[in-house]
């Protein structure tokens, strides 16, 4: 099982002092104590991630533990560019997230951005053989953290324990 994490979720996911940490803690537990993995890639995503310096060390730790999968930046950037030409709506600023979902064929995204959800659900943004993702918006969605949503890129889905401190 793997997940794409929108940048607005990273502080809530990795910081136990975040007001809504409990909403996203199931993802963290699933990644650190079960078979969950994070997928990322593309120039824009990496630029946004680099601004969250406080969490980079932990993200790197997860990557070394095999819990983070990096996909081809050029493919993500190319699909993002296609999407940005296709959709020019002022609320569509997460084309890079959709591109990561498409390139990786990941079936799950975590976000807190309500205005992005209609775009994540828009079937027209996905090639015909790629299903639109399921969206994790809080702990009411913990049932999505299951093997049924695993993408091939995340196999094998090991249950390697990752020790960390926030």
N, C-alpha and C positions, 0 to 999 in steps of 0.2 A: 504494500500500500504506500502511496506517495501523495504528496500534497504540494501545491504551490501556495506560498504565503505572501499575501499582499503586504506591502511595507507598513501599512497602518496597523497591522496585527503584531509585528515583531516586538515592540515594547510590551504589549499586553501578554505576549507569549513568554518572553524571556525574563521579565521583571516581576518578581513576586510582590513588589510594592505598587504595581500598576492597579488602578481602581478596578479594572475589569479582568484581572489576571485569572480569576476563577472560571471565567467564560472560555478562556483559551488554554487553560492548564491541561485539559484532557489531550490536546494535541501534543503538548510537550511530553506528557507521560507516555503517550503512544510512541513517540519518537525515541525517547530515552530508555524505555523499559519494554518495548514491544517491537513490532516490525515496521514501524513508520519511518518514512524518509522524506526529506524536503527536496524539491526539484527547483533549480533556478538556472538562469542564463540570460544572455543578451546584455547589450551595452547599457540600456536605461536601467534595468533591474540592478545591475552591479553598481552603477552610479548612485542610485537611491540607497542601496545597502551600505555603501562606503560612507554615507552621511550619518549612519547609525553606529558610530564608533564604539559606543558603550557595549554593543552586542556582537561586534565582529569577532572577538576572541572566542566567545562561545560558539558562534557559527562555524568558525575554523575548527574548533574542537570536534564538532559534530561531523564536519567534512572528513577529518582524519579518521574518525570512527566508522566511516562508511555510511553515515546517516544523511548525507547531502549528495545529491547527484547533479553535476553540472552538465548542461546540454550545450549543443553547438551554438555559439553566439551569432555567427553569421546567418544561420537559418532563422533564429529568433528575430534578429534585426530585420531580415528581409520580409518575413511575414508581418511583422509589426508595421513596416512601411506600407505594405499592401493594404492592411487594415486602415491605416490612417488616411490613405487616399480614398478608400471606400466609404468610411464613416467620418464625417466632419462635425459631428455634434459636440457642443461645448462640454458636455458631461463625460465624453469618452476620452479619458486620459489614461486608461489602463490597457491600451492596445498591446503593450509588451506582456501583460499578464495573459491575455488571450493567446498571444503568439507562443508563449511558453507552454500553455496547455495544449495547443495544436501540435507543436513540434515534438513534445514529449509524449503526447497522447495520455497525459495525466487526466484523471477523472474527478479531481477534487481540488477546490480552491478555498482558502480561508480569507475572509475580508470583513471589514467593519464599514465599508463604504457602500451605503445603500444606493447611491446613484449609479454605482458600477454594476449592480446586480442585473438590471435589465440587459445590459450588454453581454455579461457573462452567460446569460440564458438565451441570447439571440442565436438561434440555429443558423442563421445566414452568415455568421462569422466563422463557422467551422466547415471544413471540407466534408463532403457527403459521408465519408466512412468514419468520421470522428464524432462521437457523442458529445453533446454539451455537458459541462461539468456539474457536479453537485456542489453546493455552496455551504460551507461551514461558517456560521455567523455567531455561534455561541454554544455553550454546553448542552443546549437542547438538541444539538445535532451530533452528539457523540456516537450515535448509531452509524454515522457515515465513516467512522474510523474503523473500517472492516476490510477483510480480505476481498470482499466482493467488488471493491473499488480499486483494486490494484492494477497498475499499468505495467506492461511488460518491461519497461525501462527500470522498474524497481525490483525486478526479480534478480537474485533470490531475496526473499523477504526475511532476513535474519532477525532474530530477537536479541541481538547483541545489547547488553546493558551498557549505558553510557553514564558515567558518573560526572556530575557537574555541580557547581554552585552558582547561584544567581547573584 
